[in-house]
C-alpha cells in the first residue's frame, strides 16, 4: 500500500510537469499511454538542458533544472524541417543473384570526384544513407570513391566522429597512385590516362594496346576529352601508333575522314585565294604599273574576302597612290 502511494505521488508530480508544458496523457487499462509524441517536443522545447541527462557524458556538465532556472542555459531547441534533396549517384553496382549483397560480393556505390569541393564528404554520407533508406534489403554495402590524387580537398579538416566513422569504411582510390603500380590490367590502366603526365602517355598507351588492341577506341576517346585543344592528328601522333593500325578503328576512321574533308576544304580555299590574288595582280599591273616585290607579297597575303574587295576597288584606281591608300585603309 505504501509503495502504491509513493508511485501515485510521483505520477502526480510528473503529470503536473507535463500539463504545465501543455501535454496530455490518457489512462488505458491502468497504464498511461501517450496520445502523441508532441509531448516530447513540448518538454524539450520548454527545458532544452534536460537533454544533458540523457547523454553518455551528461555527468560532466550538470544542468540547472530547478523551478527558477531558465532551462536553456546549455542548449536551445528547434524542430527543423529537412527538405528532400535529390541525390544522383555516379553508379550503383548490384551483384548478380543477390539484392542484399554478401561480404564477398557487396552492393557497390561508385563515386568519381576529380575536383575539390568542401561539401563532398557530407554529401557522400547523405546519399549513401539515403540509398540504404530506399533499398532496405541491402545488408552489405561498399562505397568506392575514385579521386585524382589524395591531395584533393573534399571537406573540412574537422568532422563529426559519426561522419569520420562512415568515411573510414569508404575505399578511396587515387588514380595518381594507381598509375604508379606495375603490371596493371589494361582496363585499370585506362583509368589512369586522365591524370598521367603527358610525357608518360605514349608508354602507357603502349602497355594498354599491346595486350588489348581492341581498346584503341577507348584510348582515343579518353585522350580526346583530356586534350580538347589538340587536333585529332596531334592526338594520334601522341600515342605513336601506325596509321594502318588506326584505320581499323571506327573512331580513328571518323577522325581521319573528318581530317581529309577538312584538308580538301582548306585546299580548295587556298586555291581560290591564290587565283583571286593572281587576278588582282594582273589588273593592278595594268592600272598602276609594275608592282614592287614587297607590294605583290602584301597582296598575295590578303585573305580571300579582301582580295575580292580589292578586285572591285581597283576599277576606280588611277595610280599607285590609290593602291597604297587602299592597303593602308584595309591593313594590307
C-alpha positions as CSV (number, residue, x, y, z in Angstrom):
1,X,0.0,0.0,0.0
2,X,2.8,2.4,0.9
3,X,4.5,1.6,-2.4
4,X,1.3,2.4,-4.3
5,X,1.0,5.8,-2.5
6,X,4.6,6.7,-3.4
7,X,4.0,5.7,-7.1
8,X,0.9,7.8,-7.2
9,X,2.7,10.7,-5.6
10,X,5.4,10.7,-8.3
11,X,2.8,10.2,-11.1
12,X,1.1,13.3,-9.8
13,X,4.3,15.3,-9.9
14,X,5.1,14.0,-13.4
15,X,1.6,14.8,-14.7
16,X,1.9,18.3,-13.3
17,X,5.1,18.9,-15.2
18,X,3.5,17.6,-18.4
19,X,0.3,19.6,-18.0
20,X,2.5,22.6,-17.3
21,X,4.0,22.0,-20.8
22,X,0.5,21.8,-22.4
23,X,0.7,18.0,-22.7
24,X,-1.9,15.3,-22.3
25,X,-1.7,11.6,-21.4
26,X,-4.6,9.2,-21.3
27,X,-5.0,6.1,-19.0
28,X,-5.5,2.8,-20.8
29,X,-6.3,-0.3,-18.7
30,X,-4.5,1.1,-15.7
31,X,-1.4,2.3,-17.7
32,X,-0.6,5.7,-19.2
33,X,-0.4,5.9,-23.0
34,X,0.9,8.9,-24.8
35,X,-1.7,10.2,-27.2
36,X,1.0,11.9,-29.4
37,X,4.8,12.3,-29.4
38,X,4.4,16.0,-29.4
39,X,4.8,15.9,-25.6
40,X,8.4,15.1,-26.1
41,X,8.9,18.1,-28.2
42,X,7.0,20.3,-25.8
43,X,9.1,19.1,-22.8
44,X,12.4,19.6,-24.5
45,X,11.3,22.9,-26.0
46,X,10.5,24.1,-22.5
47,X,13.6,22.7,-20.9
48,X,16.3,22.1,-23.6
49,X,19.0,21.5,-21.0
50,X,17.2,18.3,-19.9
51,X,19.0,16.5,-22.8
52,X,22.3,16.6,-20.9
53,X,20.9,14.0,-18.5
54,X,20.3,11.6,-21.4
55,X,23.8,11.9,-23.0
56,X,26.5,9.4,-22.1
57,X,28.7,12.3,-20.9
58,X,25.8,14.0,-19.0
59,X,27.6,13.8,-15.7
60,X,30.4,16.1,-16.9
61,X,28.0,19.1,-17.4
62,X,25.2,19.3,-14.8
63,X,22.3,21.5,-15.9
64,X,20.3,23.7,-13.6
65,X,16.7,22.4,-13.8
66,X,15.1,24.0,-10.8
67,X,11.8,25.9,-10.9
68,X,13.6,29.2,-11.2
69,X,16.2,28.0,-13.7
70,X,15.8,29.1,-17.3
71,X,16.3,25.5,-18.6
72,X,18.1,26.6,-21.7
73,X,21.5,27.8,-20.5
74,X,23.3,24.9,-22.3
75,X,21.1,24.1,-25.2
76,X,18.5,25.7,-27.5
77,X,15.7,23.6,-29.1
78,X,14.4,23.7,-32.6
79,X,12.5,21.3,-34.8
80,X,14.0,21.9,-38.3
81,X,12.2,20.6,-41.4
82,X,14.7,18.6,-43.5
83,X,13.7,19.1,-47.1
84,X,14.2,16.4,-49.6
85,X,17.4,16.7,-51.6
86,X,17.9,15.0,-55.0
87,X,21.0,12.7,-54.7
88,X,22.3,11.4,-58.0
89,X,24.9,8.6,-57.7
90,X,27.6,8.1,-60.3
91,X,26.9,4.4,-60.2
92,X,25.4,1.6,-58.2
93,X,26.6,-1.9,-59.0
94,X,24.4,-4.8,-57.9
95,X,25.9,-8.4,-57.6
96,X,24.2,-10.9,-59.7
97,X,21.8,-13.2,-57.8
98,X,21.7,-11.1,-54.6
99,X,19.8,-7.9,-53.9
100,X,21.3,-7.7,-50.4
101,X,24.9,-8.3,-51.3
102,X,27.3,-10.6,-49.5
103,X,30.6,-10.0,-47.6
104,X,32.5,-11.3,-50.6
105,X,30.3,-9.5,-53.2
106,X,28.7,-6.4,-51.7
107,X,26.5,-3.9,-53.4
108,X,28.8,-1.1,-54.5
109,X,28.2,2.6,-54.7
110,X,30.8,4.2,-57.1
111,X,31.6,7.9,-57.0
112,X,34.2,9.7,-59.2
113,X,35.4,13.1,-57.8
114,X,38.1,14.9,-59.8
115,X,37.6,18.4,-58.4
116,X,37.9,19.6,-54.8
117,X,34.7,20.6,-53.1
118,X,34.2,21.4,-49.4
119,X,30.9,19.6,-49.0
120,X,31.7,16.3,-50.8
121,X,32.2,14.1,-47.7
122,X,29.0,15.3,-46.1
123,X,27.1,14.7,-49.4
124,X,28.7,11.3,-49.8
125,X,27.5,10.2,-46.4
126,X,24.0,11.7,-47.0
127,X,23.5,10.0,-50.4
128,X,24.9,6.6,-49.2
129,X,22.4,6.5,-46.2
130,X,19.7,7.8,-48.5
131,X,20.4,4.8,-50.8
132,X,20.2,2.4,-47.8
133,X,16.9,4.0,-46.8
134,X,15.5,3.5,-50.3
135,X,16.9,-0.1,-50.5
136,X,16.4,-1.6,-47.1
137,X,17.2,-5.1,-48.5
138,X,20.9,-4.1,-48.8
139,X,22.9,-5.7,-46.0
140,X,26.4,-5.5,-47.4
141,X,27.4,-2.2,-49.0
142,X,30.8,-0.9,-50.2
143,X,31.4,2.7,-51.1
144,X,34.2,3.3,-53.6
145,X,35.4,6.9,-54.4
146,X,37.8,7.5,-57.3
147,X,39.8,10.7,-56.9
148,X,42.6,12.3,-59.0
149,X,45.0,12.3,-56.0
150,X,44.9,12.2,-52.3
151,X,45.7,16.0,-52.0
152,X,42.2,16.8,-53.2
153,X,40.3,18.8,-50.6
154,X,36.9,17.2,-50.2
155,X,35.8,18.5,-46.8
156,X,36.8,20.4,-43.7
157,X,39.7,19.2,-41.5
158,X,37.4,18.5,-38.5
159,X,34.4,16.3,-38.9
160,X,31.8,14.8,-36.6
161,X,33.0,11.4,-35.3
162,X,29.9,9.8,-36.8
163,X,31.0,11.1,-40.2
164,X,34.6,10.1,-39.6
165,X,33.4,6.5,-38.8
166,X,31.5,6.3,-42.1
167,X,34.4,7.7,-44.1
168,X,36.8,5.2,-42.5
169,X,34.8,2.5,-44.3
170,X,35.0,4.1,-47.7
171,X,37.5,2.8,-50.2
172,X,39.4,5.7,-51.7
173,X,41.1,5.1,-55.0
174,X,43.8,7.6,-56.1
175,X,44.4,7.4,-59.8
176,X,47.8,9.0,-59.3
177,X,48.9,6.1,-57.0
178,X,47.2,3.6,-59.3
179,X,49.2,4.8,-62.2
180,X,52.5,4.0,-60.3
181,X,51.6,0.4,-59.8
182,X,53.4,-2.1,-62.1
183,X,51.6,-4.8,-64.1
184,X,48.2,-3.2,-64.1
185,X,45.4,-4.8,-66.1
186,X,44.9,-2.8,-69.3
187,X,41.4,-1.9,-68.2
188,X,42.7,-0.4,-65.0
189,X,45.4,1.4,-66.9
190,X,42.7,3.1,-68.9
191,X,41.5,4.8,-65.7
192,X,44.9,6.5,-65.3
193,X,45.1,8.2,-68.7
194,X,43.2,11.3,-67.5
195,X,45.8,12.0,-64.8
196,X,49.1,10.7,-66.2
197,X,51.7,13.4,-67.1
198,X,51.7,14.0,-70.8
199,X,55.2,12.5,-71.4
200,X,54.1,9.2,-69.9
201,X,51.0,8.8,-72.0
202,X,52.8,7.2,-75.0
203,X,54.3,4.4,-73.0
204,X,51.1,3.9,-71.0
205,X,49.0,3.5,-74.1
206,X,51.6,1.1,-75.5
207,X,51.2,-1.0,-72.3
208,X,47.4,-0.9,-72.8
209,X,47.2,-1.6,-76.5
210,X,49.9,-4.3,-76.9
211,X,47.8,-6.9,-75.0
212,X,44.5,-5.3,-75.8
213,X,44.5,-3.6,-79.3
214,X,40.7,-3.6,-79.1
215,X,40.9,-0.8,-76.6
216,X,42.3,1.7,-79.0
217,X,38.9,3.5,-79.5
218,X,38.6,3.9,-75.7
219,X,42.1,5.3,-75.6
220,X,41.4,7.8,-78.3
221,X,38.1,8.8,-76.7
222,X,39.7,9.4,-73.3
223,X,42.6,11.4,-74.8
224,X,40.2,13.4,-76.9
225,X,38.3,14.6,-73.8
226,X,41.5,15.2,-71.9
227,X,43.2,17.3,-74.6
228,X,40.3,19.1,-76.4
229,X,42.8,21.8,-77.6
230,X,44.8,19.2,-79.6
231,X,43.8,18.3,-83.1
232,X,42.9,14.7,-83.9
233,X,46.1,14.4,-85.8
234,X,48.1,15.6,-82.8
235,X,46.4,13.1,-80.5
236,X,47.1,10.3,-83.0
237,X,50.8,11.3,-83.0
238,X,50.8,11.5,-79.3
239,X,50.1,7.8,-78.9
240,X,52.6,6.9,-81.6
241,X,50.6,4.2,-83.4
242,X,51.0,3.2,-87.1
243,X,48.4,4.8,-89.3
244,X,47.4,1.5,-90.8
245,X,46.7,0.2,-87.2
246,X,44.5,3.2,-86.6
247,X,42.5,2.6,-89.7
248,X,40.9,-0.5,-88.2
249,X,39.1,1.6,-85.5
250,X,35.8,3.3,-86.1
251,X,36.7,6.4,-84.1
252,X,40.0,6.8,-85.9
253,X,38.3,6.3,-89.3
254,X,35.9,9.1,-88.4
255,X,38.8,11.3,-87.3
256,X,40.7,10.7,-90.5
257,X,37.6,11.1,-92.7
258,X,37.0,14.5,-91.0
259,X,40.6,15.4,-91.4
260,X,40.6,14.5,-95.1
261,X,37.4,16.5,-95.6
262,X,38.8,19.5,-93.8
263,X,42.0,19.2,-95.8
264,X,40.1,19.2,-99.1
265,X,38.1,22.3,-97.9
266,X,41.3,24.1,-96.9
267,X,43.0,23.1,-100.1
268,X,40.1,24.5,-102.1
269,X,40.1,27.7,-100.1
270,X,43.8,28.2,-100.7
271,X,43.3,27.6,-104.4
272,X,40.5,30.2,-104.6
273,X,42.7,32.7,-102.7
274,X,45.7,32.1,-105.0
275,X,43.5,32.6,-108.1
276,X,42.0,35.8,-106.7
277,X,45.5,37.1,-105.9
278,X,46.7,36.4,-109.4
279,X,43.7,38.2,-111.0
280,X,44.2,41.2,-108.7
281,X,47.9,41.4,-109.5
282,X,47.3,41.3,-113.3
283,X,44.8,44.1,-113.2
284,X,46.9,46.2,-110.8
285,X,49.9,45.9,-113.1
286,X,47.8,47.3,-115.9
287,X,46.3,50.2,-113.9
288,X,49.2,51.1,-111.5
289,X,52.2,49.9,-113.4
290,X,54.7,47.2,-112.4
291,X,54.4,46.5,-108.6
292,X,57.4,46.0,-106.3
293,X,58.0,42.6,-104.8
294,X,57.0,43.9,-101.4
295,X,53.7,45.2,-102.7
296,X,53.0,42.0,-104.6
297,X,53.8,39.9,-101.4
298,X,51.4,42.1,-99.4
299,X,48.6,41.5,-101.9
300,X,49.2,37.7,-102.1
301,X,49.0,37.6,-98.2
302,X,45.5,39.1,-98.2
303,X,42.6,36.8,-97.3
304,X,40.1,35.9,-100.0
305,X,37.5,38.4,-98.8
306,X,39.9,41.3,-99.1
307,X,41.2,40.2,-102.4
308,X,37.7,40.2,-103.8
309,X,37.1,43.6,-102.3
310,X,40.4,44.8,-103.9
311,X,39.4,43.5,-107.3
312,X,36.3,45.6,-107.2
313,X,38.0,48.7,-105.8
314,X,40.9,48.8,-108.3
315,X,38.5,49.6,-111.1
316,X,38.5,53.2,-109.7
317,X,42.3,53.4,-109.2
318,X,44.2,55.9,-111.2
319,X,47.7,55.1,-110.0
320,X,50.0,53.6,-107.3
321,X,48.9,56.2,-104.7
322,X,45.3,54.8,-104.8
323,X,46.6,51.3,-104.2
324,X,48.9,52.4,-101.3
325,X,46.0,54.2,-99.7
326,X,43.7,51.2,-100.0
327,X,46.3,48.9,-98.5
328,X,46.8,51.3,-95.5
329,X,43.0,51.6,-95.0
330,X,42.4,47.8,-95.1
331,X,45.5,46.8,-93.1
332,X,47.2,45.1,-96.1
